Amino acid sequence: MSSNKDIRVVVGMSGGVDSSVAALLLKEQGYDVVGIFMKNWDDTDENGVCTATDDYDDVVRVCNQLDIPYFAVNFEKQYWDKVFTYFLDEYKAGRTPNPDVMCNKEIKFKAFLEHATSLGADYLATGHYAQVRKTDGEYEMLRGVDDNKDQTYFLNQLTEDVLAKVMFPLGHMNKKEVREIAMEYDLVTATKKDSTGICFIGERNFKEFLSEYLPAQPGLMKTLTGIEKGKHDGLMYYTIGQRQGLGIGGSGDPWFVVGKNLEENILYVEQGFDNEKLYSDGLIASEVNWIKVPGEGSVTCTAKFRYRQKDSAVTVHKLEDNKVHVEFHEKQRAITPGQAVVFYDGEVCLGGGTIDEVIKDETYLDYVG
């Protein structure tokens, strides 16, 4: 029987504490561990400084501390083709995309997994907070134990074939424990701040960044009854349910984005957090990935429509062309086309898709998307 030393695990290392501890735990368990740093984006700033260089330096330091080999691989072209162009296309279509989901699907668990396999890897490991369980020869993805860090929402497009080759060493831990282990072993990344936001935007102003790639088309801001409330800077800058940055003064409840009309370039706004125009009964999702394909008929389960949201009860009706109609058991607020809807059965993530259309009172909202 082979021991862990005969099992090669390639760890995707970002220079952060999570992937550092993932590598450490696997090394402690006796696996043949190789650290690989992925460069997906040229983030050199106007001063010629590239933050990826600092991150790679941290990967090198950690790998040297753990006495494991390390490499760097460049996926900038694949990332541009598969993730960034998708990101821009979605904004052009007036939607709010989730590039993390696409990055996991196309880069980390496809291009990177293929690269790891070419290096003789038996498994690919990452610092994601999720779990893989094998039952009767079938692979399932479970939520991470740390509710606040669970990342299955962003991993909803992974397939059973991929899960068979993946390890998530942190899935059974909470973030506090991960930091403590890093401190105990004196890893250089132990107190490093977690990166937030989308990797290619970093600390920059989102509006500024987007305007470099897409021409903004200012237009009118109106209520659904046609009352003009001001001007918007470009539909791509706003998302359903947004309150900030509308610039509508006056007394009374705050105003929120309730929809967009791409043809006429109108941003629709209504007053009040609980305005009924923000609520809907269901949605249509496309590009649906079932980790384990459910049987015939409808599926009753729970769903999340955004990260760190509580689960909501839904009934999922399968349609043609990999689409589903998701019926909410209770009305939901600010459902946003372009975002992911992810399905769960208890702790098990069943898969997910991209929100295409929003349904209210059995009709598609023609003022969204």
Salt bridges, closest charged atoms under 4 A:
ASP6 OD1 - LYS5 NZ 3.73
ASP18 OD1 - LYS175 NZ 2.98
ASP32 OD2 - ARG8 NE 2.98
ASP55 OD1 - LYS192 NZ 2.87
ASP58 OD1 - ARG61 NH1 2.68
ASP58 OD2 - LYS192 NZ 2.77
GLU76 OE2 - LYS39 NZ 2.66
ASP81 OD2 - LYS77 NZ 2.62
ASP89 OD1 - LYS92 NZ 3.70
GLU90 OE1 - ARG95 NE 2.94
GLU106 OE1 - LYS110 NZ 3.65
GLU138 OE1 - LYS292 NZ 3.27
GLU140 OE1 - ARG133 NH2 2.89
GLU180 OE2 - LYS176 NZ 3.07
ASP194 OD2 - LYS149 NZ 3.72
ASP194 OD2 - LYS175 NZ 2.86
ASP194 OD1 - ARG179 NH2 3.16
ASP233 OD2 - LYS207 NZ 2.46
GLU276 OE2 - LYS277 NZ 3.78
GLU276 OE1 - LYS360 NZ 3.65
ASP281 OD1 - LYS331 NZ 2.59
ASP311 OD2 - ARG143 NH2 2.72
ASP311 OD1 - LYS304 NZ 3.64
GLU327 OE1 - HIS317 NE2 2.69
GLU347 OE2 - ARG143 NE 3.96
ASP356 OD1 - ARG95 NH1 2.92
